[in-house]
Amino acid sequence: MKDKTTFKIIANNKKARHDYFIETIYEAGISLSGTEVKSIKQGKVSIKESYCLIKNAEVIIMNMNITSYDHGNIYNLDPIRDRKLLLNKKEINKLLGQIKEKGYSLIPINIHIKNGWVKLDIALAKGKKNYDKRDSILEKEHNRKIEFALKNKYK
C-alpha cells in the first residue's frame, strides 16, 4: 500500500537557517481556531519573529502572526496570541532537558499542511556567531561557483 501524503509549505523562516545551527527538527501540530486555519490556508501567516518556549510542560509558540480571516466577523481572535503546540510528553521532556543543559533554543522553521492538518516544524538550534555566518556564506558561494563550473564544463 502506497503512502499518499500531501505536503504544502505555507510559510518559511529563511532567517532561522542563517542565524542558527539546526540540530534536530520536530513536527508539531498547532492548537488553532477555525478562522485561523482558514487564514493559514490562504497563506496569511508569518513566523519571522516567532520563537518557542516551554511553560508548564507545554510548548508554546510566541509572536506568530496569523492575519484575521476576512469573513470571520466575531470569531476572529488576536493575530499575535500565544498558541499551544501539540507534542508527545516524551518529546517535550527531551527538549526541556536539552534547552536547560546545553543552551539550545526552539526555533520555528516552517508551517505546512500535511493531509489537511496544519503542522509546524520546530528545530532544536544553537545560535551562530558573526564569524560562523560569514563562513557559511563563503561556503555557499564556493559551492555555487563549483556547480557553475561543472555545469559549463559538461555543456
Summary of the structure (lengths in Angstrom):
residues: 155
radius of gyration: 18.6
end to end distance: 41.5
largest distance: 61.8
contacts: 411
relative contact order: 0.24
helix: 35%
strand: 36%
